Amino acid sequence: MFDLLPSRPEISLVLCLLYAVFAFGVGLLLTPPFVSFLRRNRVGKQLRVETMDGGEPTVFRTYHQHKFGTPTMGGVLIWGSILFTVLFSRILSLTGAVESSLLQRGQVYLPLFTMLALGLLGGLDDYLNISGVGKKRGLDALPKIGALLLISTLGALWFYGKLGYDSIYVPFYGDIIIGAWYIPVFIFILVGTSNAVNFTDGLDGLAGGLLVIAFGAFGMLAYLEGLAVLAAFCAVCVGAIAAFLWHNVPPALFFMGDTGSLALGGTLAVIAMMIDQVLVLPFIGFVFVLEMLSVIIQLTSKRLRGGKKVFRAAPLHHHFEALEWGESKVTMRLWIIGSFFAVLGVIIGVFG
């Protein structure tokens, strides 16, 4: 499958790390003026009006009342830093400072396009949430899912029709040809992963830390498979997210919002599909999977069991909050779980 992606031009490991450091520095430098802009324009978090099934979000309000008005849409800073770094690398290549830039059609166009498309979609949702537009603040479910399906369908058709992807690699077994079924599988993975990261983004530093781990893991897999440019792009993502995380750990200076979580989750999915490690994705993004499953289980239980709940609150991190673990402890323990399974995922990806 890797022969579908060009493995040239080469980018050294040192240059990959330098690009990551550059993105980290850009993110840190831009944070103060960006947060000041958000505050001046009152781009602040709104408290949840109701749960996904229309109930009263008592747990959320109990533990997050003090966060009302905290600047959001920090995801713009994340993907903005990534885009700036990629474009800067292009300038460096044009001047001869480096041999090749990160702006390569074979390995970076697809994840970068996904990131920007979902970032704009999430940004619209965040804006409507802040302005109080919509039945539940923000985009209503139908147009939001519709836009996600449209973007993911375009990606699926490109992968299947243009690039010739038609199989899924099963670790320790080999490729399984699925033909046109690749299209709905791709759509499911992209929509599911972007929403899973979106659900996880509920505690200070939680999603950001897990995304650093996930992009770092996929960066290692890409580099070991000879996809140095894609690995460098993952490293840039790590640097930009880490800069955001620097100010997002408790108490958070600002939040990434849907413009960050949808964009970065979708990008993770596309990278997993590009390097044919879609079955490793549930390990590298294990906590994201748990968070998504907790929402599905909770909603299913309440619908089929007359309103009875499995968890005190969903997504899962709010359940642990309701158990009085404390926000920082929940975040760090989920980081630990995420790190463990990401290492396991890398091992499976390398030796499977």
C-alpha positions in Angstrom: 0.0 0.0 0.0 2.9 2.4 0.7 3.9 2.4 -2.9 0.8 4.5 -3.5 2.6 7.4 -1.7 5.9 8.7 -3.0 8.7 8.3 -0.5 10.7 11.1 -2.0 12.0 13.7 -1.4 13.7 12.8 1.8 13.7 15.0 4.9 16.1 14.2 7.7 15.0 13.4 11.2 16.9 16.5 12.4 14.9 18.7 10.0 11.7 17.1 11.1 12.5 18.0 14.7 13.5 21.5 13.7 10.1 22.0 12.0 8.4 20.8 15.1 10.4 23.3 17.2 9.6 26.1 14.8 5.8 25.3 14.9 6.0 25.3 18.7 7.8 28.6 18.8 5.3 30.2 16.3 2.4 29.0 18.5 3.9 30.4 21.7 4.7 33.7 20.1 1.2 34.1 18.6 -0.6 33.1 21.7 -0.6 36.4 23.7 -1.9 38.6 20.8 -4.4 35.8 19.7 -5.8 35.5 23.2 -6.0 39.3 23.5 -8.0 39.4 20.2 -10.4 36.7 21.5 -11.0 38.6 24.7 -11.5 41.9 23.0 -14.1 40.4 20.8 -15.6 38.3 23.6 -15.0 35.0 21.8 -15.7 33.1 25.0 -17.0 29.6 25.9 -20.7 29.3 26.5 -22.1 26.9 29.1 -23.9 23.9 27.7 -27.6 24.5 27.5 -28.6 20.8 27.5 -27.2 17.3 27.0 -27.2 15.5 23.7 -30.5 13.8 24.5 -32.1 17.0 25.6 -31.6 16.6 29.4 -30.2 19.0 32.0 -26.3 19.0 32.1 -26.1 19.0 35.9 -22.6 17.5 36.1 -21.2 19.8 33.5 -22.6 22.9 35.1 -21.4 21.7 38.6 -17.8 21.3 37.6 -17.4 23.9 34.7 -19.5 26.9 35.8 -16.3 28.8 36.5 -15.1 28.4 32.9 -17.9 30.5 31.4 -16.4 33.1 29.1 -13.0 31.5 28.8 -11.7 32.3 25.3 -12.2 29.5 22.8 -11.4 28.8 19.1 -7.8 28.2 20.0 -7.8 25.6 17.3 -7.4 28.4 14.8 -4.0 29.0 16.4 -3.1 25.3 16.1 -3.9 24.8 12.5 -2.8 28.3 11.7 0.7 27.6 13.1 0.8 24.3 11.1 -0.2 26.1 7.9 2.4 28.9 8.5 5.2 26.3 9.2 4.3 24.4 6.0 4.3 27.6 3.9 7.5 28.8 5.6 9.2 25.5 4.6 8.1 26.2 1.0 9.9 29.6 1.2 13.0 28.0 2.6 13.0 25.5 -0.3 12.6 28.2 -2.9 15.5 30.2 -1.5 17.6 27.0 -1.4 18.0 26.9 2.3 16.5 23.4 2.3 16.3 20.8 -0.5 12.5 20.1 -0.1 9.6 21.7 1.5 6.7 20.2 3.5 4.2 21.3 0.9 4.3 18.0 -1.1 1.3 16.8 -3.1 1.9 13.1 -2.3 2.1 13.2 1.4 0.8 16.5 2.8 -1.9 17.9 0.6 -4.5 15.5 1.8 -4.1 15.9 5.6 -3.6 19.6 5.2 -6.8 20.0 3.1 -8.7 17.9 5.7 -7.4 20.0 8.5 -8.4 23.3 6.9 -11.8 22.1 5.7 -12.8 20.7 9.1 -11.2 23.6 10.8 -13.4 26.0 8.9 -16.5 23.9 9.6 -15.6 23.7 13.3 -14.9 27.5 13.3 -18.4 28.2 12.0 -19.9 25.9 14.7 -17.9 27.8 17.4 -18.9 31.2 16.1 -22.6 30.2 16.1 -22.2 28.8 19.6 -20.7 32.0 20.8 -23.3 34.2 19.2 -26.1 32.0 20.5 -27.5 31.0 17.1 -29.1 27.6 16.7 -31.4 25.4 18.8 -28.6 24.2 21.0 -26.1 26.9 20.3 -23.9 26.3 17.3 -24.7 24.3 14.1 -27.7 22.0 14.3 -26.9 18.3 14.1 -28.2 17.8 10.6 -26.1 20.4 8.7 -23.0 19.6 10.8 -23.1 15.9 10.1 -24.1 16.7 6.5 -20.9 18.8 6.1 -18.8 16.1 7.7 -20.2 13.5 5.4 -19.6 15.7 2.4 -16.0 16.3 3.3 -15.3 12.7 4.2 -17.1 11.5 1.0 -14.9 13.7 -1.2 -11.8 12.3 0.6 -13.0 8.7 0.2 -13.6 9.1 -3.5 -10.2 10.7 -3.9 -8.5 7.8 -2.0 -10.4 5.1 -3.9 -10.8 6.6 -7.3 -7.7 8.7 -7.7 -5.1 7.0 -5.5 -6.4 3.4 -5.9 -6.8 2.5 -2.3 -9.1 -0.5 -2.0 -7.8 -2.6 0.9 -7.3 -2.6 4.6 -4.2 -3.9 6.2 -4.8 -6.3 9.1 -1.8 -6.5 11.5 -0.1 -10.0 11.6 -2.3 -11.1 8.7 -2.0 -8.9 5.6 -4.1 -6.8 3.2 -7.8 -7.6 2.8 -9.2 -6.3 -0.5 -12.6 -4.6 0.2 -13.1 -2.9 -3.2 -15.7 -0.2 -3.2 -16.5 -0.8 0.5 -13.3 1.2 1.1 -15.5 4.4 0.5 -18.0 3.8 3.4 -15.1 2.6 5.6 -13.2 5.8 5.0 -16.2 7.9 5.7 -16.9 6.0 8.9 -13.3 6.4 10.1 -13.1 10.1 9.4 -16.5 11.1 10.8 -16.0 8.8 13.8 -12.5 10.0 14.7 -13.3 13.7 14.3 -16.3 13.4 16.5 -14.4 11.2 19.0 -11.8 13.9 19.5 -14.6 16.5 19.7 -16.2 14.6 22.5 -12.9 14.2 24.3 -12.2 17.9 24.3 -14.0 18.6 27.6 -11.3 19.0 30.2 -8.3 21.4 30.4 -5.4 19.8 28.5 -7.1 16.4 27.9 -7.6 16.4 24.1 -4.4 18.4 23.5 -2.2 16.0 25.4 -3.7 13.0 23.7 -3.4 14.6 20.3 0.3 15.2 20.9 0.7 11.5 21.8 -1.3 10.4 18.7 0.4 12.6 16.1 3.8 11.6 17.6 3.0 7.9 17.3 1.8 8.3 13.7 4.9 10.4 12.9 7.1 7.6 14.1 5.2 5.0 12.0 5.4 7.3 8.9 9.1 7.9 9.3 9.8 4.2 9.8 7.9 3.4 6.6 10.0 5.9 4.6 7.4 8.7 4.4 9.6 11.4 5.8 7.6 14.3 4.6 4.4 13.0 6.2 6.4 12.3 9.4 7.7 15.9 9.4 4.1 17.1 9.0 3.1 15.0 12.0 6.0 16.5 13.9 4.8 20.0 13.0 1.3 19.1 14.3 2.9 17.9 17.6 4.8 21.2 17.9 1.8 23.4 17.2 -0.5 21.4 19.6 2.2 21.4 22.3 2.3 25.2 22.1 -1.4 25.3 22.6 -1.2 22.8 25.4 1.4 25.0 27.2 -1.5 27.4 27.9 -4.3 24.9 28.0 -3.2 22.9 31.0 -5.3 23.6 34.2 -6.4 26.3 34.5 -6.8 26.7 30.7 -6.0 30.2 29.3 -8.2 29.3 26.3 -9.9 26.3 24.6 -9.4 24.8 21.2 -13.1 24.6 20.4 -14.6 22.5 17.5 -12.4 24.3 15.0 -9.5 22.4 16.6 -11.0 19.1 17.7 -12.8 18.4 14.4 -9.8 19.4 12.3 -7.2 17.5 14.3 -9.4 14.4 14.7 -10.1 14.3 11.0 -6.4 14.8 10.1 -5.5 11.8 12.3 -8.0 9.7 10.5 -6.6 10.7 7.0 -3.0 10.0 8.1 -4.0 6.6 9.4 -5.7 5.8 6.1 -2.7 7.1 4.1 -0.2 4.9 5.8 -2.7 2.0 5.9 -2.7 1.7 9.7 -6.5 2.2 10.2 -6.7 -0.8 12.6 -3.8 0.6 14.6 -5.8 3.9 15.0 -8.0 2.5 17.8 -4.9 1.8 19.8 -3.1 5.1 19.2 -6.4 6.9 19.8 -7.6 4.5 22.5 -9.0 7.2 24.9 -10.8 8.8 22.0 -12.5 5.5 21.3 -13.5 5.1 25.0 -15.0 8.6 25.0 -17.0 7.9 21.8 -18.2 4.6 23.1 -19.3 6.1 26.4 -21.5 8.5 24.6 -23.0 5.8 22.4 -23.6 3.5 25.4 -25.1 6.3 27.5 -27.5 7.4 24.8 -28.5 3.9 23.9 -29.1 3.0 27.6 -31.3 6.0 28.2 -33.4 5.3 25.1 -33.8 1.6 25.6 -34.0 1.5 29.4 -36.4 4.2 30.1 -33.9 6.9 30.9 -31.5 4.8 33.0 -27.9 5.7 32.7 -24.8 3.6 32.7 -22.4 6.5 33.5 -23.1 9.4 35.9 -22.3 11.6 32.9 -21.0 11.2 29.4 -18.5 11.5 27.8 -16.4 9.3 30.1 -14.2 12.1 31.5 -17.3 13.8 33.0 -18.2 10.4 34.7 -14.8 10.5 36.4 -15.4 14.1 37.4 -18.7 13.1 39.0 -16.7 10.5 41.0 -14.8 13.4 42.5 -11.5 12.5 41.0 -10.7 16.1 40.2 -10.1 17.5 36.7 -6.3 17.3 36.7 -6.3 13.7 38.0 -8.8 12.6 35.3 -6.7 14.3 32.6 -3.4 12.9 33.7 -4.7 9.4 34.2 -6.2 9.4 30.7 -2.9 10.7 29.4 -1.2 7.7 31.0 -3.7 5.3 29.4 -3.4 7.0 26.0 0.4 6.8 26.2 0.4 3.1 27.0 -1.9 2.2 24.2 -0.1 4.5 21.7 3.1 2.7 22.4 1.3 -0.6 21.9 -0.1 0.7 18.7 3.3 1.7 17.4 4.6 -1.8 18.3 1.8 -3.4 16.4 2.2 -1.0 13.5 6.0 -1.8 13.2 6.0 -5.5 13.8 2.4 -6.4 12.6 
